[in-house]
Structure formats: structure tokens, C-alpha cells
């Protein structure tokens, strides 16, 4: 029997960049042990971080009452009440954000949180269609297929600043940014996945002011940023205010398997997300909240981020950049986005003779997995050649694997030129 799918079913069940990425990652992890994995956003296994999570798991196992509650209980769909209370107190104490328990909602992953948020705010609304506007494109691959109706997600191409022969940076192009009456929210990841770009404080304030002026939310995805894991190499400090929506994740802290996201927003948004979560997932997983909850009483998570996680990724980023310069030198035209945060290097080859998808396939055949850049450019009004000239690399892998992979990438690129 051939099953037919609804319009929404076809949108969700069809191929997408994020689905292809996860399929390739899963295939390589299980069937291709020699694959050099520079593709996904999985955090590195940092010994001190892993030790803390093992310690917390052992504490849970030793605490029979807490373990039984964690395994046996359905929490409310908005999250464990005590965890929400403690997280609000943590943000108020450590970040000076003026939040209460009612401003905190828990959801099963940031991916789920943004799917619910985008479709809560945008899409068919009476006789009009509302849109989410990404002011700094390229943007996270996982958003691209989350709209339940066509044309729901729109992107504003970044302005490119060439800083040196081999370094550039994206900026919000405010001259091109148009907030029309059908825009339901502005949304940006910071640090940005895939580029590692971090908003300047001025850009953040201008986006905040534009959102206020148009009475729409400014959504910030803090998966790699504040308050943890804090992988930011600039002085950027976002501060939550009423009308904003911030997403915080446990994944890049080293706990992607717990699938836990924290949303900070106005109470009406939190209540709506909780109701949606009740319909789609009933409740959240409990382990992420149970592991983290005791650590919210002090600055353990901030110190872990500042003293362990941030220096680790800075060293890996420096190493990968050094290898790239050694391998590519001035043999081809290439440029690296300013390394301001997250786990990625974003490479631009202005004279690439093939598409980024073709380069991806060539590298995959040589057991190097990267992400072709075109997936991160969606919702644009017109094609942009730049989108076919970029690739994303993660530097979470051990240094030996990084060096092997980067040498192969350089060899392939030099041969193409």
C-alpha cells in the first residue's frame, strides 16, 4: 500500500539538510570508523567535564529517593517546578537577569523549542501569513525546515567585512533589514552556528530596539553562549529583558544525550510552550534537570565554562587554524571567519570551481566529513553565489584527527584550483 502524506506531513517527512547531516553522522559513527568527523556539532569529550557528569550520575544512583522520582515521575510539561525555581534564582544571581519561575520553561531539546516557538509565533494567522526573520544569514541548518507552511522563514544576507587576506567577518546588514508588518519575530543564534560569529554589543542593542519598535520578540539561541557553556571569545554579554526569548541548552555543556533546553521568556510564552509540549511530548525527560539541579546553587557551571570548556575550545581552534595556514598558505584564495565563539571554523573559497555540495562529496569519499555551506543559506529573496563557496568544520575532534582531515581538505582544494 502506498501511503499519502498531508501537506504538513510532506514538509516534515521530506529530506532536509539537518536530516541528511544526522543520517551521515549516524552512518559514519556506526559503519565507517575511519571517517574523520568534522561535520556535526557534538561537544568534545573533555576529561574534567566528563568526570563531573559521572560524579553526578553516581550521586543520583546513590540517592534512591531522587533516582526513583527521576525514573518514575512525569513532570509537568513546562518542567520540574523545583528546577524552574532554582534556574530562575541562578540566572538572577549569576547573570543579574530579572526573571522569576514563571519566566522559565523546559523543553525536550532546543530543536524542539525552536520548532514550537516558530510555529507558535508565525505561519498562517487569520488572513495573513506571519514570518520569522533571521537578520544574519547564514544561520543554523536545523531551523531551515521547521516552518509548517511555505515561506514562513526569511533570511537577511550578512554584510561581509574582509579583515585581512585570510580573515573575514559577517555583520548584520541593517541597511537591507526590512521589518514589515508580517514579521512575527527576529531570531539569531549567538555565537552563530555555523560561522562562530558573535554579535557586537551595538548589533544586539539595535536588534533589541527594532524588535521593541515593532512590538515583536527578539529570539536569541544561546546554545554555545551565555550563561553556559560560554564559548565566546569577545566581550559580548546579552541581557534578557521582557519581550525577549532566550534559549539555553545543556547539549554543548557536554550533555546532548539528555535533550534538555531551557527557555527564558515572558510568562505568556512559557505557558503557551508548556501547553504545546503537553500535546506533542506530554512531558520532558528528567535526567538533564536532575543532573544539573544541585549545581545551580553556586557558580559551578560558570566556573566549569570559564576555566575548562572555554580554554579547551580556544586551544583546539588555535590548533586547527594553525594547521590550515600551514597547509593552504597562499596557494589558493581562501578566508576564515573571525573566530569569535562556538565549535566551528567557517571557510570561504571565493574562487571555488565546484559547489560546496560537490566538495562535500569529494571529501566524504576521502573519509572526511564536513558540512557544505549552502544548507545554511535559506529564506533568501534571491540566490547568493557566496552560499556555494563555504564549508563548516568542527574542531571538537582530537588533534591528530583534525590534522589528518585538514591536510586532506587542503590537498583537495589545491588540486581543484
C-alpha positions as CSV (number, residue, x, y, z in Angstrom):
1,X,0.0,0.0,0.0
2,X,1.3,3.4,-0.9
3,X,0.6,5.9,1.9
4,X,-0.1,9.5,1.0
5,X,1.0,12.3,3.4
6,X,-0.6,15.6,4.3
7,X,0.9,18.9,3.2
8,X,2.4,19.2,6.7
9,X,3.5,15.6,6.7
10,X,5.3,16.1,3.4
11,X,7.1,19.1,4.8
12,X,8.2,17.3,7.9
13,X,8.9,13.9,6.4
14,X,10.8,15.1,3.3
15,X,14.6,15.3,3.0
16,X,16.3,18.3,4.7
17,X,19.7,19.5,5.5
18,X,19.5,18.6,9.2
19,X,18.2,15.1,8.4
20,X,21.0,14.4,5.8
21,X,23.5,15.7,8.4
22,X,22.3,13.4,11.1
23,X,22.0,10.4,8.8
24,X,25.6,10.9,7.6
25,X,26.8,11.3,11.1
26,X,25.0,8.2,12.3
27,X,26.1,6.1,9.3
28,X,29.8,7.2,9.9
29,X,29.7,6.6,13.6
30,X,28.3,3.0,13.2
31,X,29.7,1.8,9.9
32,X,32.7,3.9,9.0
33,X,35.1,4.0,11.9
34,X,37.8,5.6,9.7
35,X,35.7,8.6,8.9
36,X,37.2,11.9,10.2
37,X,34.2,13.6,11.7
38,X,34.4,17.3,11.2
39,X,30.7,17.6,10.4
40,X,28.4,17.6,13.5
41,X,28.1,19.9,16.4
42,X,28.7,17.2,19.0
43,X,30.7,18.5,22.0
44,X,34.2,17.2,22.7
45,X,34.8,14.6,25.5
46,X,36.7,16.9,27.9
47,X,38.0,14.8,30.7
48,X,37.2,17.2,33.6
49,X,33.7,17.8,32.2
50,X,33.0,14.0,31.8
51,X,34.3,13.4,35.3
52,X,31.7,15.9,36.7
53,X,28.8,14.2,34.8
54,X,30.0,10.7,36.1
55,X,30.1,12.1,39.6
56,X,26.6,13.5,39.3
57,X,25.3,10.2,37.8
58,X,26.9,8.3,40.7
59,X,25.3,10.7,43.2
60,X,21.9,10.0,41.6
61,X,22.4,6.3,41.8
62,X,23.3,6.6,45.4
63,X,20.3,8.7,46.2
64,X,17.5,6.2,45.9
65,X,14.6,8.7,46.5
66,X,15.8,11.2,43.9
67,X,16.6,8.4,41.4
68,X,13.2,6.8,41.8
69,X,11.5,10.2,41.2
70,X,13.6,10.8,38.2
71,X,12.8,7.5,36.6
72,X,9.2,7.1,37.7
73,X,7.6,10.5,37.6
74,X,6.1,12.6,34.8
75,X,6.9,16.2,35.5
76,X,4.6,19.0,34.3
77,X,5.1,19.8,30.6
78,X,6.7,23.1,31.5
79,X,9.5,21.4,33.5
80,X,10.1,20.3,37.1
81,X,8.8,23.1,39.3
82,X,11.9,23.0,41.7
83,X,14.3,23.1,38.7
84,X,12.5,26.0,37.2
85,X,12.6,27.9,40.5
86,X,16.3,27.1,41.0
87,X,17.2,28.1,37.4
88,X,15.4,31.4,37.8
89,X,17.4,32.0,41.0
90,X,20.6,31.0,39.2
91,X,20.0,33.5,36.4
92,X,19.1,36.3,38.8
93,X,22.1,35.7,41.0
94,X,24.8,35.0,38.4
95,X,23.6,36.9,35.3
96,X,21.5,39.7,37.0
97,X,18.6,38.9,34.8
98,X,15.3,40.0,36.3
99,X,13.4,36.7,36.0
100,X,11.0,34.6,38.1
101,X,10.0,31.0,37.9
102,X,7.2,32.0,35.5
103,X,9.8,33.1,33.0
104,X,11.4,29.7,32.8
105,X,10.2,26.8,30.7
106,X,11.8,23.4,30.0
107,X,11.6,21.6,26.6
108,X,13.0,18.4,25.2
109,X,15.9,20.0,23.3
110,X,16.5,23.4,21.6
111,X,15.5,21.8,18.3
112,X,12.0,21.1,19.7
113,X,11.9,24.5,21.5
114,X,12.5,26.4,18.2
115,X,10.1,24.3,16.3
116,X,7.4,25.1,18.8
117,X,8.4,28.8,19.0
118,X,8.5,29.4,15.3
119,X,5.1,27.8,14.7
120,X,3.6,29.5,17.8
121,X,4.5,32.9,16.5
122,X,4.5,32.6,12.7
123,X,2.6,30.9,9.9
124,X,-1.0,31.3,8.8
125,X,-2.6,33.8,11.2
126,X,-6.2,34.6,10.2
127,X,-6.0,36.0,6.7
128,X,-2.2,36.8,6.8
129,X,0.9,34.7,6.9
130,X,3.5,35.7,9.6
131,X,7.2,35.1,9.1
132,X,10.3,34.6,11.2
133,X,13.2,36.9,10.1
134,X,16.8,35.8,10.6
135,X,18.8,39.1,10.4
136,X,22.2,37.5,10.0
137,X,22.3,34.8,7.3
138,X,23.9,32.2,7.1
139,X,22.2,30.7,10.1
140,X,21.7,27.3,11.8
141,X,20.8,24.4,9.5
142,X,18.3,23.0,12.0
143,X,15.9,25.9,11.6
144,X,15.6,25.6,7.8
145,X,12.7,23.0,7.7
146,X,10.9,24.0,10.9
147,X,8.1,26.1,9.3
148,X,4.8,24.3,8.9
149,X,3.9,26.4,5.9
150,X,5.9,27.5,2.9
151,X,7.6,30.9,3.1
152,X,7.5,31.1,6.8
153,X,11.2,31.6,7.3
154,X,13.1,34.6,5.8
155,X,16.8,35.5,5.9
156,X,18.7,38.7,5.6
157,X,22.1,38.2,3.9
158,X,25.1,39.3,6.1
159,X,27.4,42.2,5.2
160,X,31.0,40.9,4.7
161,X,33.9,42.7,6.2
162,X,37.3,41.5,4.8
163,X,39.7,41.9,7.7
164,X,42.8,40.5,6.2
165,X,43.9,38.3,3.3
166,X,42.6,35.2,5.1
167,X,40.1,36.5,7.6
168,X,36.6,38.0,7.2
169,X,33.6,38.7,9.5
170,X,29.8,38.9,9.0
171,X,27.8,41.8,10.2
172,X,24.1,42.5,10.3
173,X,23.3,44.5,7.2
174,X,20.8,46.9,8.8
175,X,20.5,48.8,5.5
176,X,18.9,45.8,3.9
177,X,16.9,44.6,7.0
178,X,13.2,45.2,6.4
179,X,10.7,44.5,9.2
180,X,7.4,44.5,7.5
181,X,4.0,44.0,9.3
182,X,4.1,40.3,8.6
183,X,7.3,39.7,10.6
184,X,6.4,37.9,13.8
185,X,9.9,37.8,15.4
186,X,13.6,38.3,14.8
187,X,15.8,35.3,15.6
188,X,19.6,34.8,15.7
189,X,22.0,32.3,17.2
190,X,24.9,33.8,19.1
191,X,27.5,32.5,18.8
192,X,26.2,31.7,15.4
193,X,26.2,28.1,14.2
194,X,27.8,27.7,11.5
195,X,30.2,30.6,11.5
196,X,31.2,31.2,15.1
197,X,30.1,34.9,14.6
198,X,29.2,36.8,17.7
199,X,27.0,39.9,17.6
200,X,28.7,43.1,18.6
201,X,27.0,44.8,21.6
202,X,25.8,47.5,19.2
203,X,24.2,45.0,16.9
204,X,22.5,43.3,19.8
205,X,21.1,46.7,21.1
206,X,20.0,47.7,17.6
207,X,18.1,44.4,17.1
208,X,16.6,44.8,20.5
209,X,15.4,48.3,19.7
210,X,14.0,47.3,16.3
211,X,12.1,44.4,18.0
212,X,10.7,46.8,20.6
213,X,9.7,49.4,18.0
214,X,7.8,46.8,16.0
215,X,6.4,45.0,19.1
216,X,7.8,41.6,18.2
217,X,10.1,39.3,20.2
218,X,13.9,39.1,19.7
219,X,14.8,35.4,20.0
220,X,18.4,34.5,20.9
221,X,19.7,31.0,20.7
222,X,22.4,30.8,23.3
223,X,23.3,27.1,22.7
224,X,27.1,27.9,22.6
225,X,27.0,31.1,24.6
226,X,25.7,32.6,27.8
227,X,25.4,31.7,30.6
228,X,26.9,28.3,29.7
229,X,28.9,26.8,28.0
230,X,30.2,30.3,27.4
231,X,32.3,29.6,24.3
232,X,32.6,33.2,23.4
233,X,35.9,34.9,22.7
234,X,34.6,38.5,22.7
235,X,33.2,40.7,25.5
236,X,29.6,40.2,24.3
237,X,27.2,40.0,27.2
238,X,23.5,39.5,26.3
239,X,21.0,40.5,29.0
240,X,17.5,39.2,28.9
241,X,14.6,41.7,29.1
242,X,10.8,41.3,28.9
243,X,9.7,40.8,25.3
244,X,12.9,38.8,24.5
245,X,13.1,35.0,24.2
246,X,16.3,33.3,25.1
247,X,17.1,29.6,24.6
248,X,19.8,27.8,26.7
249,X,20.9,24.3,26.1
250,X,22.6,21.5,28.2
251,X,23.9,19.9,25.0
252,X,27.1,22.0,24.4
253,X,27.8,21.8,28.1
254,X,28.5,18.1,27.4
255,X,25.0,16.6,27.9
256,X,23.5,16.3,24.4
257,X,22.1,12.9,25.3
258,X,19.8,14.5,27.9
259,X,17.9,16.5,25.3
260,X,17.2,19.4,27.6
261,X,16.5,23.0,26.7
262,X,15.7,26.0,29.0
263,X,13.6,28.8,27.5
264,X,13.6,32.3,29.2
265,X,10.6,34.4,28.1
266,X,7.5,36.3,29.2
267,X,5.1,34.1,31.2
268,X,2.5,34.0,28.4
269,X,5.1,32.5,26.0
270,X,6.2,30.0,28.6
271,X,2.6,28.9,29.3
272,X,1.9,28.5,25.5
273,X,5.1,26.4,25.0
274,X,4.1,24.2,28.0
275,X,0.7,23.6,26.5
276,X,2.2,22.7,23.1
277,X,4.7,20.4,24.8
278,X,1.9,18.6,26.6
279,X,0.3,17.9,23.2
280,X,3.5,16.9,21.4
281,X,5.6,15.2,24.1
282,X,3.4,15.0,27.2
283,X,6.4,15.7,29.4
284,X,10.2,16.3,29.4
285,X,13.0,13.9,30.1
286,X,14.0,14.2,33.7
287,X,17.7,13.3,33.7
288,X,19.1,16.6,32.4
289,X,17.2,18.5,35.1
290,X,18.2,16.0,37.8
291,X,21.9,16.2,36.9
292,X,22.1,20.0,36.7
293,X,19.8,20.9,39.6
294,X,22.2,20.8,42.5
295,X,24.8,22.7,40.5
296,X,22.5,25.7,40.3
297,X,23.1,26.6,43.9
298,X,26.5,28.2,43.2
299,X,28.8,29.2,40.3
300,X,30.0,25.6,39.5
301,X,28.6,25.7,35.9
302,X,30.0,29.2,35.2
303,X,33.5,28.2,36.5
304,X,33.3,25.0,34.5
305,X,32.6,27.0,31.4
306,X,35.2,29.7,32.1
307,X,38.0,27.6,33.4
308,X,37.6,24.3,31.5
309,X,35.3,24.4,28.5
310,X,36.3,27.8,27.0
311,X,40.1,27.3,27.2
312,X,39.7,23.8,25.7
313,X,37.9,25.0,22.6
314,X,40.1,28.1,22.2
315,X,43.2,25.8,22.1
316,X,41.5,23.5,19.6
317,X,40.5,26.4,17.5
318,X,44.0,27.9,17.5
319,X,45.5,24.5,16.6
320,X,43.1,24.0,13.7
321,X,43.7,27.5,12.4
322,X,47.5,27.0,12.5
323,X,47.2,23.7,10.5
324,X,45.0,25.4,7.9
325,X,47.6,28.2,7.5
326,X,50.4,25.7,7.2
327,X,48.5,23.6,4.6
328,X,46.9,26.3,2.5
329,X,49.3,29.3,2.9
330,X,48.7,31.5,-0.2
331,X,48.3,28.6,-2.6
332,X,44.6,29.3,-3.2
333,X,42.2,32.2,-2.3
334,X,40.7,31.4,1.0
335,X,39.3,33.1,4.1
336,X,38.3,32.1,7.6
337,X,35.5,33.8,9.5
338,X,36.8,35.6,12.6
339,X,36.9,33.0,15.4
340,X,34.6,34.6,18.0
341,X,32.9,31.6,19.5
342,X,31.2,28.1,19.2
343,X,33.0,24.9,18.0
344,X,33.4,25.7,14.3
345,X,35.6,27.0,11.6
346,X,33.7,28.6,8.7
347,X,35.8,28.6,5.5
348,X,35.1,30.7,2.4
349,X,36.7,29.9,-1.0
350,X,35.7,32.8,-3.3
351,X,37.0,31.1,-6.5
352,X,35.8,27.6,-5.8
353,X,35.1,25.9,-9.2
354,X,32.5,23.4,-7.9
355,X,29.6,23.8,-5.5
356,X,30.0,23.2,-1.7
357,X,27.9,20.1,-2.1
358,X,30.3,18.7,-4.7
359,X,33.2,19.5,-2.4
360,X,31.4,17.7,0.4
361,X,31.1,14.6,-1.7
362,X,34.7,14.6,-2.7
363,X,35.9,15.0,0.9
364,X,33.4,12.3,2.1
365,X,35.0,9.9,-0.5
366,X,38.3,10.6,1.2
367,X,36.9,9.8,4.7
368,X,36.5,13.4,5.8
369,X,33.0,14.6,6.8
370,X,32.3,18.4,6.7
371,X,29.1,20.3,6.2
372,X,28.5,22.1,2.8
373,X,27.7,25.7,3.3
374,X,24.6,26.0,1.1
375,X,22.4,24.4,3.7
376,X,22.9,27.4,6.0
377,X,21.5,30.0,3.5
378,X,17.7,29.7,3.4
379,X,14.8,32.1,3.1
380,X,16.7,34.5,0.9
381,X,14.9,36.6,-1.7
382,X,17.5,35.8,-4.4
383,X,20.4,33.4,-5.0
384,X,23.8,34.3,-3.5
385,X,27.0,32.8,-5.0
386,X,28.6,33.1,-1.6
387,X,26.4,30.3,-0.3
388,X,28.1,27.8,-2.7
389,X,31.6,28.8,-1.6
390,X,31.7,27.9,2.1
391,X,32.0,24.9,4.3
392,X,31.7,24.3,8.1
393,X,34.2,22.3,10.1
394,X,34.0,21.4,13.7
395,X,37.3,21.2,15.7
396,X,35.9,19.1,18.6
397,X,37.9,16.0,17.4
398,X,41.3,15.0,18.8
399,X,44.3,16.9,17.3
400,X,45.6,14.0,15.3
401,X,42.3,13.6,13.5
402,X,42.0,17.3,13.0
403,X,45.4,17.5,11.3
404,X,44.7,14.5,9.0
405,X,41.4,15.9,8.0
406,X,42.6,19.4,7.4
407,X,45.6,18.2,5.3
408,X,43.1,16.2,3.1
409,X,40.8,19.2,2.7
410,X,43.8,21.4,1.7
411,X,45.0,18.8,-0.7
412,X,41.6,18.5,-2.4
413,X,41.2,22.3,-2.6
414,X,44.7,22.9,-4.1
415,X,44.1,20.2,-6.6
416,X,40.8,21.8,-7.6
417,X,42.4,25.2,-8.2
